Amino acid sequence: MGFFRNAEIRRFASLLLGLTIVFASAAFRVSATTGQLVLAVCLVLIALFFIFTKRRYALLAQLSLELDHVLHGDERFDLATYAEGELAILHSQLAKMTVRLREQADALKQDKVLLTNAIADISHQLRTPLTSLNLIVTMLRQSELSEARRLQLAQELQQLLTRVDWLIEALLKMAKIDAGAVVFQQEQVSVHELMQQAAAPFAIAMELREQHLVVEVPVEVSYTGDLAWSCEALGNIIKNCLEHAPVGGTIAVTAKANAIYTEIVISDNGKGIDPADLPHLFERFYKGKNASAQSVGIGLALARSIVTAQNGTIKVENRPEGGTRFTLRFYVSNSHSLSDESVI
């Protein structure tokens, strides 16, 4: 019998048999009746032991079979089969474990889908400029090409290379943040200094478009965070406002601080954002209806990752008087529950 293949059962059966022989022998020395009674009692106890032990091992075998079914994708796990006791506790713990493993498996599947979609998006974003680069290189090889046309193609080539370089750099930054490989500094950041550094790279572009940056930030307003990474986030927001503000338009920045958070508001006086785009504006590779041809839909997603990693929130809304308004809040307490918002 398979039941007796268990070494523990064989050892315990040998012990019971030995004890039965000893007690029955001692009892028969007293009298035959006493010996028969003791022998009968011992045999009954041995029989009950084997009955209950076999039942317990049958339940264990059933539990093992259920676990095997779960491992092969069966969703069923019957709790009513087991009564109270150690087996019920074991079954309950195993049920919790299988639920957790199933949740983890579902999460891994979801991550795999997201990764596949992200790779497809990245491939698409890189394929377009790379195709253009190949065409330009082919045209540059033509011997009859004029010098003026060659210079024009070289300029387009440089622009495309700059775009690819920025895209790869932004993707690497987002990957590092997602992987938790970025250590954000915890230092006192002056919002006035932050805005000066974040807006500096766009000074020439704003001058060419006759746009004005109006910064009304008290010198004493600050928060605890990382200056370099915050510059990256605000730079992407300023770039978005710059692209949507009209020629001669204005980009305004205000800031204030209280005991709970430091708030930075960046707004423009452009046409605003299509209401259908607002809930998706911070999604990776999402391009709104009014996005520029050069947009790849990653700048605002990177800004959100940076802000939330520094215990902050970011939301976007259309101003009643026209234009777009971004509101960033960096909270003092790490216990604050963070959530990104998009408000019309």
DAZIPE-V180166 format. One record per residue. N is the residue number from 0. RES is the residue in one letter. SS is DSSP state (H for helix, E for strand, C for the rest). Layout:
n->N res->RES ss->SS
n->N res->RES ss->SS
This chain:
n->0 res->M ss->C
n->1 res->G ss->H
n->2 res->F ss->H
n->3 res->F ss->H
n->4 res->R ss->H
n->5 res->N ss->C
n->6 res->A ss->H
n->7 res->E ss->H
n->8 res->I ss->H
n->9 res->R ss->H
n->10 res->R ss->H
n->11 res->F ss->H
n->12 res->A ss->H
n->13 res->S ss->H
n->14 res->L ss->H
n->15 res->L ss->H
n->16 res->L ss->H
n->17 res->G ss->H
n->18 res->L ss->H
n->19 res->T ss->H
n->20 res->I ss->H
n->21 res->V ss->H
n->22 res->F ss->H
n->23 res->A ss->H
n->24 res->S ss->H
n->25 res->A ss->H
n->26 res->A ss->H
n->27 res->F ss->H
n->28 res->R ss->H
n->29 res->V ss->H
n->30 res->S ss->C
n->31 res->A ss->H
n->32 res->T ss->H
n->33 res->T ss->H
n->34 res->G ss->H
n->35 res->Q ss->H
n->36 res->L ss->H
n->37 res->V ss->H
n->38 res->L ss->H
n->39 res->A ss->H
n->40 res->V ss->H
n->41 res->C ss->H
n->42 res->L ss->H
n->43 res->V ss->H
n->44 res->L ss->H
n->45 res->I ss->H
n->46 res->A ss->H
n->47 res->L ss->H
n->48 res->F ss->H
n->49 res->F ss->H
n->50 res->I ss->H
n->51 res->F ss->H
n->52 res->T ss->H
n->53 res->K ss->H
n->54 res->R ss->H
n->55 res->R ss->H
n->56 res->Y ss->H
n->57 res->A ss->H
n->58 res->L ss->H
n->59 res->L ss->H
n->60 res->A ss->H
n->61 res->Q ss->H
n->62 res->L ss->H
n->63 res->S ss->H
n->64 res->L ss->H
n->65 res->E ss->H
n->66 res->L ss->H
n->67 res->D ss->H
n->68 res->H ss->H
n->69 res->V ss->H
n->70 res->L ss->H
n->71 res->H ss->C
n->72 res->G ss->C
n->73 res->D ss->C
n->74 res->E ss->C
n->75 res->R ss->C
n->76 res->F ss->C
n->77 res->D ss->C
n->78 res->L ss->C
n->79 res->A ss->C
n->80 res->T ss->C
n->81 res->Y ss->C
n->82 res->A ss->C
n->83 res->E ss->C
n->84 res->G ss->C
n->85 res->E ss->H
n->86 res->L ss->H
n->87 res->A ss->H
n->88 res->I ss->H
n->89 res->L ss->H
n->90 res->H ss->H
n->91 res->S ss->H
n->92 res->Q ss->H
n->93 res->L ss->H
n->94 res->A ss->H
n->95 res->K ss->H
n->96 res->M ss->H
n->97 res->T ss->H
n->98 res->V ss->H
n->99 res->R ss->H
n->100 res->L ss->H
n->101 res->R ss->H
n->102 res->E ss->H
n->103 res->Q ss->H
n->104 res->A ss->H
n->105 res->D ss->H
n->106 res->A ss->H
n->107 res->L ss->H
n->108 res->K ss->H
n->109 res->Q ss->H
n->110 res->D ss->H
n->111 res->K ss->H
n->112 res->V ss->H
n->113 res->L ss->H
n->114 res->L ss->H
n->115 res->T ss->H
n->116 res->N ss->H
n->117 res->A ss->H
n->118 res->I ss->H
n->119 res->A ss->H
n->120 res->D ss->H
n->121 res->I ss->H
n->122 res->S ss->H
n->123 res->H ss->H
n->124 res->Q ss->H
n->125 res->L ss->H
n->126 res->R ss->H
n->127 res->T ss->H
n->128 res->P ss->H
n->129 res->L ss->H
n->130 res->T ss->H
n->131 res->S ss->H
n->132 res->L ss->H
n->133 res->N ss->H
n->134 res->L ss->H
n->135 res->I ss->H
n->136 res->V ss->H
n->137 res->T ss->H
n->138 res->M ss->H
n->139 res->L ss->H
n->140 res->R ss->C
n->141 res->Q ss->C
n->142 res->S ss->C
n->143 res->E ss->C
n->144 res->L ss->C
n->145 res->S ss->C
n->146 res->E ss->H
n->147 res->A ss->H
n->148 res->R ss->H
n->149 res->R ss->H
n->150 res->L ss->H
n->151 res->Q ss->H
n->152 res->L ss->H
n->153 res->A ss->H
n->154 res->Q ss->H
n->155 res->E ss->H
n->156 res->L ss->H
n->157 res->Q ss->H
n->158 res->Q ss->H
n->159 res->L ss->H
n->160 res->L ss->H
n->161 res->T ss->H
n->162 res->R ss->H
n->163 res->V ss->H
n->164 res->D ss->H
n->165 res->W ss->H
n->166 res->L ss->H
n->167 res->I ss->H
n->168 res->E ss->H
n->169 res->A ss->H
n->170 res->L ss->H
n->171 res->L ss->H
n->172 res->K ss->H
n->173 res->M ss->H
n->174 res->A ss->H
n->175 res->K ss->H
n->176 res->I ss->H
n->177 res->D ss->H
n->178 res->A ss->C
n->179 res->G ss->C
n->180 res->A ss->C
n->181 res->V ss->C
n->182 res->V ss->C
n->183 res->F ss->C
n->184 res->Q ss->C
n->185 res->Q ss->C
n->186 res->E ss->E
n->187 res->Q ss->E
n->188 res->V ss->E
n->189 res->S ss->E
n->190 res->V ss->H
n->191 res->H ss->H
n->192 res->E ss->H
n->193 res->L ss->H
n->194 res->M ss->H
n->195 res->Q ss->H
n->196 res->Q ss->H
n->197 res->A ss->H
n->198 res->A ss->H
n->199 res->A ss->H
n->200 res->P ss->C
n->201 res->F ss->C
n->202 res->A ss->H
n->203 res->I ss->H
n->204 res->A ss->H
n->205 res->M ss->H
n->206 res->E ss->H
n->207 res->L ss->H
n->208 res->R ss->C
n->209 res->E ss->C
n->210 res->Q ss->C
n->211 res->H ss->E
n->212 res->L ss->E
n->213 res->V ss->E
n->214 res->V ss->E
n->215 res->E ss->E
n->216 res->V ss->C
n->217 res->P ss->C
n->218 res->V ss->C
n->219 res->E ss->C
n->220 res->V ss->C
n->221 res->S ss->E
n->222 res->Y ss->E
n->223 res->T ss->E
n->224 res->G ss->E
n->225 res->D ss->C
n->226 res->L ss->H
n->227 res->A ss->H
n->228 res->W ss->H
n->229 res->S ss->H
n->230 res->C ss->H
n->231 res->E ss->H
n->232 res->A ss->H
n->233 res->L ss->H
n->234 res->G ss->H
n->235 res->N ss->H
n->236 res->I ss->H
n->237 res->I ss->H
n->238 res->K ss->H
n->239 res->N ss->H
n->240 res->C ss->H
n->241 res->L ss->H
n->242 res->E ss->H
n->243 res->H ss->H
n->244 res->A ss->C
n->245 res->P ss->C
n->246 res->V ss->C
n->247 res->G ss->C
n->248 res->G ss->C
n->249 res->T ss->E
n->250 res->I ss->E
n->251 res->A ss->E
n->252 res->V ss->E
n->253 res->T ss->E
n->254 res->A ss->E
n->255 res->K ss->E
n->256 res->A ss->E
n->257 res->N ss->C
n->258 res->A ss->C
n->259 res->I ss->C
n->260 res->Y ss->E
n->261 res->T ss->E
n->262 res->E ss->E
n->263 res->I ss->E
n->264 res->V ss->E
n->265 res->I ss->E
n->266 res->S ss->E
n->267 res->D ss->E
n->268 res->N ss->C
n->269 res->G ss->C
n->270 res->K ss->C
n->271 res->G ss->C
n->272 res->I ss->C
n->273 res->D ss->C
n->274 res->P ss->H
n->275 res->A ss->H
n->276 res->D ss->H
n->277 res->L ss->H
n->278 res->P ss->C
n->279 res->H ss->C
n->280 res->L ss->C
n->281 res->F ss->C
n->282 res->E ss->C
n->283 res->R ss->C
n->284 res->F ss->C
n->285 res->Y ss->C
n->286 res->K ss->C
n->287 res->G ss->C
n->288 res->K ss->C
n->289 res->N ss->C
n->290 res->A ss->C
n->291 res->S ss->C
n->292 res->A ss->C
n->293 res->Q ss->C
n->294 res->S ss->C
n->295 res->V ss->C
n->296 res->G ss->C
n->297 res->I ss->C
n->298 res->G ss->H
n->299 res->L ss->H
n->300 res->A ss->H
n->301 res->L ss->H
n->302 res->A ss->H
n->303 res->R ss->H
n->304 res->S ss->H
n->305 res->I ss->H
n->306 res->V ss->H
n->307 res->T ss->H
n->308 res->A ss->H
n->309 res->Q ss->C
n->310 res->N ss->C
n->311 res->G ss->E
n->312 res->T ss->E
n->313 res->I ss->E
n->314 res->K ss->E
n->315 res->V ss->E
n->316 res->E ss->E
n->317 res->N ss->E
n->318 res->R ss->C
n->319 res->P ss->C
n->320 res->E ss->C
n->321 res->G ss->C
n->322 res->G ss->C
n->323 res->T ss->E
n->324 res->R ss->E
n->325 res->F ss->E
n->326 res->T ss->E
n->327 res->L ss->E
n->328 res->R ss->E
n->329 res->F ss->E
n->330 res->Y ss->E
n->331 res->V ss->C
n->332 res->S ss->C
n->333 res->N ss->C
n->334 res->S ss->C
n->335 res->H ss->C
n->336 res->S ss->C
n->337 res->L ss->C
n->338 res->S ss->C
n->339 res->D ss->C
n->340 res->E ss->E
n->341 res->S ss->E
n->342 res->V ss->C
n->343 res->I ss->C
